[in-house]
């Protein structure tokens, strides 16, 4: 393989999503006309041009596209442990399928032995949890459960019990059916290493009535990666007032994204009963949040890979069936992740996903596992289901044409400033060639540098505005 070909391959692998063909190719990713985060100023262009290219003279154009390194925005597949229940044939099959599809190392698949009823006792769980903790190294940052039952550990969801450890402080604390529960510091954090930083391993479950549904869910998660999707979001206030308590945050969420190159969100207010309490026959659904015990017509909609959907109700976390609508129904309809509670939580807002937190974390390149967990302040009673590693906004779209390097990405946070740095080797040293990169709001930003003659670049955070 020629040096140019190696350079092109390295750039593609580093950026995760890029135009790997000729320099005149336009990426097919959506939001291609997103806002501009920075332009190549005279000093930036001169700095890059004067440092020399890959194996060439100073100011020459590299033989292939430069490698672009991006800030870490999420956990990695090699930091995920896959938990298997040896008593559950579906769990064994799903774990094998997922390990193959995501390239999980065999020693990161942990086999446990659990009864397959709905609820695991705290005592039985303690034995299993001790076995798991002994098997996990400090590099493991998150977990995925490959079974559907048990979905509870005493009064906690099984995903929260494995993530946090069983403790009744994560169940209601008043002795009644509607107490508050303990909050977690991981909520809305910038951490990309939850176990290292917070001492917890967020967990998600492949909840499915049959093995084929679990396989389809895994495939959707993979299909979502680095697609930078167009899609529509619906946040619905229904005639069910008790289950629609999230409506103020729904309004605020839509307002947060009402700008150029933002997400296409619609707030539906049917609290007066003038229309429908649900969305039907909608295509390209990316988000759907509502509050009802049963949500009609969800199968009539088309869902994008990576779609997130949930309904605030008491027992959505009972899987695969519930006296109310189980969250498994969202997955069967085509969503990639959902959330519901396994015991009576009452409608405390902090026990359910906050859409103003979920969407930004997801949009800037975190996995759906991380984004969902960071949206729930008090998650002890809540079950997280879905394909944990789905990352629709992973990485960047990188183009290189006639000496101009263009990086399109959604990872920039409005509260921070970034700079583009260049180096002649991957190990550095890196020097700033374009500074003051920022965005006023979440968007797919375009960073462009003319005279990009170095073989290696990195986008780095420099501080707050």
C-alpha positions as CSV (number, residue, x, y, z in Angstrom):
1,X,0.0,0.0,0.0
2,X,1.4,3.5,-0.9
3,X,2.1,6.1,1.7
4,X,-0.8,8.1,0.4
5,X,-3.2,5.2,0.8
6,X,-2.0,4.6,4.3
7,X,-2.6,8.2,5.1
8,X,-6.1,8.1,3.7
9,X,-6.9,4.9,5.7
10,X,-5.5,6.4,8.9
11,X,-7.6,9.5,8.5
12,X,-10.7,7.5,8.0
13,X,-10.1,5.4,11.0
14,X,-9.3,8.4,13.2
15,X,-12.3,10.4,12.2
16,X,-14.7,7.5,12.2
17,X,-16.7,9.0,9.3
18,X,-15.1,10.8,6.4
19,X,-15.0,11.1,2.6
20,X,-12.6,8.3,1.8
21,X,-12.6,8.8,-1.9
22,X,-11.3,11.7,-4.1
23,X,-10.9,15.2,-2.8
24,X,-14.0,16.4,-4.6
25,X,-16.4,14.0,-2.8
26,X,-19.0,15.6,-0.6
27,X,-20.0,13.7,2.6
28,X,-23.4,12.2,2.5
29,X,-24.0,13.0,6.2
30,X,-26.9,15.3,7.1
31,X,-26.6,18.9,8.4
32,X,-23.9,19.4,5.8
33,X,-24.5,23.1,5.8
34,X,-24.1,23.5,9.5
35,X,-22.8,26.7,11.2
36,X,-19.2,27.7,11.0
37,X,-17.2,27.2,14.2
38,X,-14.0,28.7,12.8
39,X,-12.2,29.8,9.6
40,X,-8.6,29.6,8.6
41,X,-7.2,33.0,9.5
42,X,-3.9,34.3,8.0
43,X,-1.9,33.3,11.0
44,X,-3.4,29.8,11.2
45,X,-2.8,29.1,7.5
46,X,0.7,30.4,7.6
47,X,1.5,28.4,10.7
48,X,0.3,25.1,9.1
49,X,2.0,25.8,5.8
50,X,5.3,26.8,7.3
51,X,5.8,23.6,9.3
52,X,6.3,21.1,6.5
53,X,4.2,18.3,5.1
54,X,4.3,14.5,5.5
55,X,7.8,13.6,4.1
56,X,7.9,16.7,2.0
57,X,9.4,20.2,2.0
58,X,8.0,23.0,4.2
59,X,4.7,24.3,2.9
60,X,4.1,21.3,0.7
61,X,0.8,19.4,0.6
62,X,0.7,16.0,2.4
63,X,0.6,13.0,0.2
64,X,-2.8,12.0,1.7
65,X,-5.4,13.4,4.0
66,X,-4.0,14.3,7.5
67,X,-4.9,12.3,10.5
68,X,-7.3,14.2,12.8
69,X,-7.5,13.3,16.5
70,X,-10.7,14.4,18.3
71,X,-11.4,14.8,22.1
72,X,-12.7,11.8,23.8
73,X,-16.5,12.0,24.1
74,X,-17.6,8.6,25.2
75,X,-16.7,5.2,26.5
76,X,-15.2,2.7,24.0
77,X,-16.4,-0.8,23.2
78,X,-13.3,-2.2,24.9
79,X,-14.5,-0.6,28.2
80,X,-17.8,-2.4,28.2
81,X,-18.5,-5.7,29.9
82,X,-21.1,-8.1,28.6
83,X,-23.0,-10.0,31.3
84,X,-24.5,-13.4,30.5
85,X,-27.0,-15.5,32.5
86,X,-26.0,-19.1,32.0
87,X,-29.5,-20.2,32.9
88,X,-31.1,-18.2,30.1
89,X,-30.5,-19.6,26.5
90,X,-31.6,-16.3,25.0
91,X,-29.0,-14.4,27.1
92,X,-26.3,-16.8,25.9
93,X,-27.2,-16.3,22.3
94,X,-27.6,-12.5,22.5
95,X,-24.2,-12.2,24.2
96,X,-22.5,-14.2,21.5
97,X,-24.1,-12.1,18.8
98,X,-23.3,-8.8,20.4
99,X,-19.7,-9.8,21.1
100,X,-19.2,-10.6,17.5
101,X,-20.9,-7.5,16.2
102,X,-19.2,-5.1,18.5
103,X,-15.8,-6.8,18.7
104,X,-16.0,-7.3,22.5
105,X,-13.0,-9.2,23.8
106,X,-13.8,-12.7,25.2
107,X,-12.5,-11.8,28.6
108,X,-15.0,-9.0,28.8
109,X,-17.9,-11.4,28.7
110,X,-18.8,-12.4,32.2
111,X,-21.0,-15.4,32.8
112,X,-23.2,-15.3,35.9
113,X,-25.9,-17.7,37.2
114,X,-29.3,-16.1,38.0
115,X,-32.8,-17.3,38.4
116,X,-35.0,-16.2,35.6
117,X,-38.0,-14.9,37.6
118,X,-39.0,-11.2,37.5
119,X,-37.3,-10.3,40.8
120,X,-34.0,-11.2,42.4
121,X,-33.7,-11.0,46.1
122,X,-31.1,-8.7,47.6
123,X,-29.4,-11.6,49.2
124,X,-29.1,-13.6,46.0
125,X,-27.9,-10.4,44.2
126,X,-25.2,-9.8,46.7
127,X,-23.5,-13.1,45.8
128,X,-23.7,-12.4,42.1
129,X,-22.5,-8.8,42.4
130,X,-19.5,-10.0,44.4
131,X,-18.6,-12.5,41.7
132,X,-18.9,-9.8,39.1
133,X,-16.8,-7.2,40.9
134,X,-14.0,-9.8,41.3
135,X,-14.1,-10.5,37.6
136,X,-14.0,-6.8,36.4
137,X,-10.8,-4.8,35.9
138,X,-10.6,-1.1,36.5
139,X,-10.7,-0.5,32.7
140,X,-14.4,-1.6,32.6
141,X,-16.5,1.5,32.6
142,X,-20.0,0.2,31.8
143,X,-22.1,-2.9,31.6
144,X,-24.7,-4.5,29.3
145,X,-27.1,-7.2,30.5
146,X,-28.1,-9.7,27.9
147,X,-31.2,-11.1,29.6
148,X,-34.8,-9.8,30.1
149,X,-35.6,-11.3,33.4
150,X,-34.9,-10.7,36.2
151,X,-35.5,-7.0,35.7
152,X,-35.7,-6.2,39.4
153,X,-33.5,-6.6,42.5
154,X,-35.8,-6.2,45.4
155,X,-37.0,-2.6,45.0
156,X,-34.3,-1.5,42.5
157,X,-34.1,-2.0,38.8
158,X,-31.6,-4.6,37.8
159,X,-29.6,-2.2,35.6
160,X,-29.3,0.3,38.5
161,X,-28.5,-2.4,41.0
162,X,-25.6,-3.6,38.8
163,X,-24.5,-0.1,38.2
164,X,-24.7,1.3,41.7
165,X,-24.8,-1.7,44.0
166,X,-27.9,-2.7,45.8
167,X,-28.9,-0.1,48.5
168,X,-32.3,0.8,49.7
169,X,-31.4,4.5,49.5
170,X,-32.0,4.1,45.8
171,X,-35.6,3.0,46.5
172,X,-38.1,5.1,48.2
173,X,-36.8,6.4,51.5
174,X,-39.9,7.3,53.4
175,X,-41.3,3.8,53.8
176,X,-44.2,4.6,51.6
177,X,-44.9,4.0,48.0
178,X,-43.8,7.5,46.8
179,X,-40.6,8.5,48.5
180,X,-37.6,10.3,47.0
181,X,-34.6,8.2,46.2
182,X,-30.8,8.9,46.3
183,X,-29.3,11.1,43.6
184,X,-26.1,10.2,41.7
185,X,-23.2,12.5,40.9
186,X,-23.0,11.1,37.4
187,X,-26.1,13.1,36.4
188,X,-25.3,15.7,33.7
189,X,-21.6,15.2,34.2
190,X,-18.9,15.6,31.5
191,X,-17.3,12.3,32.6
192,X,-16.4,9.8,29.8
193,X,-15.1,7.3,32.4
194,X,-17.9,6.8,34.9
195,X,-16.3,4.1,36.9
196,X,-13.0,6.0,37.2
197,X,-14.6,9.3,38.0
198,X,-17.8,8.3,39.9
199,X,-17.3,4.7,41.0
200,X,-20.3,3.4,39.1
201,X,-20.7,1.4,35.9
202,X,-23.9,2.5,34.1
203,X,-25.8,-0.5,32.8
204,X,-28.3,-1.1,30.0
205,X,-30.3,-4.3,29.2
206,X,-31.2,-6.0,25.9
207,X,-34.8,-6.4,26.9
208,X,-36.6,-8.5,24.3
209,X,-39.5,-11.1,24.2
210,X,-37.6,-13.2,21.7
211,X,-34.0,-13.5,20.5
212,X,-34.7,-12.1,17.0
213,X,-35.9,-8.8,18.5
214,X,-32.6,-8.5,20.5
215,X,-30.6,-9.2,17.3
216,X,-32.6,-6.5,15.5
217,X,-32.0,-4.0,18.3
218,X,-28.2,-4.7,18.2
219,X,-28.2,-4.2,14.4
220,X,-30.0,-0.8,14.8
221,X,-27.4,0.3,17.3
222,X,-24.7,-0.5,14.8
223,X,-26.5,1.1,12.0
224,X,-26.8,4.4,14.0
225,X,-23.1,5.0,14.5
226,X,-21.6,8.1,12.9
227,X,-24.7,8.8,10.8
228,X,-25.2,12.4,12.0
229,X,-28.9,11.8,11.4
230,X,-31.7,14.0,10.3
231,X,-34.8,13.1,12.1
232,X,-37.8,14.5,13.9
233,X,-38.4,14.7,17.6
234,X,-41.8,14.8,19.3
235,X,-42.3,15.8,22.9
236,X,-46.0,15.3,23.8
237,X,-48.1,16.8,26.6
238,X,-51.1,14.6,26.9
239,X,-54.5,14.8,28.6
240,X,-53.0,12.6,31.3
241,X,-51.9,15.4,33.6
242,X,-50.2,13.2,36.2
243,X,-48.0,11.6,33.6
244,X,-47.3,14.8,31.7
245,X,-45.4,16.6,34.4
246,X,-42.4,16.8,32.2
247,X,-44.1,19.3,29.9
248,X,-42.3,22.4,31.0
249,X,-38.9,20.8,30.2
250,X,-40.4,19.6,26.9
251,X,-41.1,23.2,26.0
252,X,-37.6,24.3,27.1
253,X,-36.0,21.5,25.2
254,X,-37.7,22.5,21.9
255,X,-36.7,26.1,22.5
256,X,-33.1,25.0,23.2
257,X,-32.8,23.5,19.7
258,X,-34.8,26.1,17.8
259,X,-31.9,27.4,15.7
260,X,-30.1,26.8,12.5
261,X,-28.5,23.3,12.2
262,X,-30.2,22.2,15.4
263,X,-32.4,19.2,15.9
264,X,-35.9,19.2,14.4
265,X,-38.1,19.1,17.5
266,X,-41.9,19.6,17.9
267,X,-43.7,20.2,21.2
268,X,-47.2,18.9,21.0
269,X,-49.6,20.2,23.6
270,X,-52.8,18.2,23.8
271,X,-53.5,18.9,27.4
272,X,-56.9,20.5,26.4
273,X,-57.9,17.4,24.5
274,X,-58.4,19.2,21.2
275,X,-56.2,16.7,19.2
276,X,-54.5,13.4,19.6
277,X,-52.5,12.2,22.7
278,X,-50.0,10.5,20.4
279,X,-48.1,10.7,17.2
280,X,-49.0,8.5,14.3
281,X,-47.8,7.8,10.8
282,X,-44.6,9.8,11.3
283,X,-41.4,9.0,9.4
284,X,-37.8,9.5,10.5
285,X,-38.7,9.7,14.2
286,X,-35.5,10.3,16.2
287,X,-37.0,11.2,19.6
288,X,-40.4,10.6,21.1
289,X,-41.2,11.5,24.7
290,X,-44.6,11.4,26.3
291,X,-46.7,10.5,29.3
292,X,-49.4,7.9,29.1
293,X,-50.0,4.4,30.6
294,X,-50.5,3.1,27.1
295,X,-49.2,4.9,24.0
296,X,-51.2,4.1,20.8
297,X,-50.0,3.8,17.2
298,X,-46.3,3.6,18.0
299,X,-46.0,0.9,15.3
300,X,-47.3,3.2,12.7
301,X,-44.2,5.4,12.9
302,X,-40.8,4.9,11.3
303,X,-37.8,5.2,13.6
304,X,-34.3,6.2,12.7
305,X,-31.5,3.9,13.9
306,X,-30.4,5.4,17.3
307,X,-34.0,6.7,18.1
308,X,-34.8,7.2,21.7
309,X,-38.4,7.0,23.1
310,X,-40.0,6.7,26.5
311,X,-43.3,7.3,28.3
312,X,-43.6,8.5,31.9
313,X,-45.8,5.9,33.7
314,X,-45.4,3.8,36.8
315,X,-44.6,0.3,35.5
316,X,-43.1,0.7,32.0
317,X,-39.9,-1.0,33.3
318,X,-41.7,-4.3,33.7
319,X,-40.3,-6.4,30.8
320,X,-41.2,-7.9,28.5
321,X,-44.8,-7.3,29.4
322,X,-46.6,-5.0,31.9
323,X,-50.1,-4.1,33.0
324,X,-49.2,-0.7,31.5
325,X,-47.2,-0.4,28.3
326,X,-43.7,-2.0,28.7
327,X,-40.7,-0.2,27.4
328,X,-40.0,-3.3,25.3
329,X,-42.9,-2.1,23.0
330,X,-40.7,0.9,22.0
331,X,-37.9,-1.4,21.1
332,X,-40.2,-3.6,19.1
333,X,-41.6,-0.6,17.3
334,X,-38.1,0.4,16.2
335,X,-36.5,2.6,18.9
336,X,-32.9,1.9,19.9
337,X,-33.2,2.8,23.6
338,X,-35.9,3.4,26.3
339,X,-36.4,3.8,30.0
340,X,-39.1,2.9,32.5
341,X,-39.5,2.3,36.2
342,X,-40.0,-1.2,37.8
343,X,-41.8,-0.2,41.0
344,X,-44.2,2.6,41.9
345,X,-42.1,5.8,41.6
346,X,-44.9,8.4,41.6
347,X,-44.3,11.2,39.1
348,X,-41.2,12.7,40.7
349,X,-39.4,14.4,37.8
350,X,-35.9,13.4,38.9
351,X,-36.8,9.7,38.6
352,X,-37.4,10.1,34.9
353,X,-35.3,11.3,31.9
354,X,-34.7,15.0,31.6
355,X,-34.8,15.7,27.9
356,X,-32.8,18.9,28.3
357,X,-29.9,16.8,29.5
358,X,-30.3,13.7,27.4
359,X,-30.3,15.4,23.9
360,X,-27.1,17.5,24.3
361,X,-25.1,14.6,25.7
362,X,-26.2,12.3,22.9
363,X,-25.7,15.0,20.2
364,X,-22.1,15.7,21.2
365,X,-21.1,12.1,20.6
366,X,-21.8,10.2,23.8
367,X,-23.3,6.7,23.6
368,X,-27.0,6.3,24.2
369,X,-26.1,4.5,27.5
370,X,-24.2,7.5,28.8
371,X,-26.7,10.1,27.5
372,X,-29.6,8.3,29.1
373,X,-28.0,7.7,32.4
374,X,-26.8,11.4,32.6
375,X,-30.5,12.5,32.1
376,X,-31.8,10.8,35.3
377,X,-30.8,12.3,38.6
378,X,-32.4,9.5,40.7
379,X,-32.2,6.3,38.7
380,X,-32.5,3.6,41.3
381,X,-35.9,2.4,40.3
382,X,-35.4,2.9,36.6
383,X,-34.6,0.3,34.0
384,X,-32.4,1.3,31.0
385,X,-33.0,-0.8,27.9
386,X,-31.4,-0.6,24.5
387,X,-28.2,-1.0,22.6
388,X,-25.7,0.8,24.8
389,X,-23.0,1.7,22.3
390,X,-25.2,3.4,19.7
391,X,-23.5,6.7,18.8
392,X,-25.3,8.5,16.0
393,X,-23.1,11.6,16.4
394,X,-19.8,9.8,16.9
395,X,-16.6,11.4,15.6
396,X,-16.5,13.8,12.7
397,X,-16.7,14.1,8.9
398,X,-13.3,14.9,7.6
399,X,-12.5,16.3,4.1
400,X,-9.2,17.3,2.6
401,X,-9.0,19.0,-0.8
402,X,-6.3,21.2,-2.4
403,X,-4.6,21.8,0.9
404,X,-7.8,22.7,2.8
405,X,-8.7,20.6,5.8
406,X,-12.4,20.6,6.8
407,X,-13.8,19.0,9.9
408,X,-17.5,18.8,10.6
409,X,-18.5,17.7,14.0
410,X,-21.2,18.0,16.7
411,X,-18.9,17.5,19.7
412,X,-18.3,21.2,20.5
413,X,-20.0,22.5,23.7
414,X,-21.2,26.1,23.7
415,X,-19.6,26.6,27.1
416,X,-16.1,25.8,25.9
417,X,-13.4,27.1,23.5
418,X,-11.4,24.8,21.2
419,X,-8.3,25.1,19.0
420,X,-6.9,23.0,16.1
421,X,-3.3,21.9,16.6
422,X,-0.8,20.5,14.1
423,X,2.2,18.2,14.4
424,X,4.7,16.3,12.2
425,X,4.3,13.1,14.1
426,X,1.3,11.5,15.9
427,X,3.1,11.8,19.3
428,X,3.6,15.6,18.8
429,X,4.6,18.1,19.9
430,X,1.4,19.8,18.7
431,X,1.2,23.6,18.1
432,X,-1.9,25.7,17.7
433,X,-2.7,26.7,14.1
434,X,-6.3,27.8,14.6
435,X,-7.7,29.1,17.9
436,X,-10.8,30.7,19.3
437,X,-13.1,27.9,18.0
438,X,-16.6,28.1,19.6
439,X,-20.3,27.7,18.9
440,X,-23.2,29.7,20.3
441,X,-25.4,26.6,20.7
442,X,-25.3,22.9,19.8
443,X,-24.9,22.4,16.1
444,X,-22.9,20.5,13.5
445,X,-20.0,23.0,13.3
446,X,-17.6,23.3,10.4
447,X,-13.9,23.9,11.1
448,X,-11.8,24.8,8.0
449,X,-8.1,25.3,7.7
450,X,-6.4,26.4,4.5
451,X,-2.8,25.5,3.8
452,X,-3.1,22.4,6.0
453,X,0.3,20.8,5.2
454,X,1.0,18.8,8.4
455,X,0.2,15.0,8.5
456,X,-1.3,15.2,12.0
457,X,-3.9,17.5,13.6
458,X,-5.9,17.4,16.8
459,X,-8.9,19.3,18.0
460,X,-8.5,20.2,21.7
461,X,-10.4,22.0,24.4
462,X,-8.7,25.1,25.7
463,X,-11.1,26.5,28.3
464,X,-14.3,28.4,28.8
465,X,-15.3,31.6,26.9
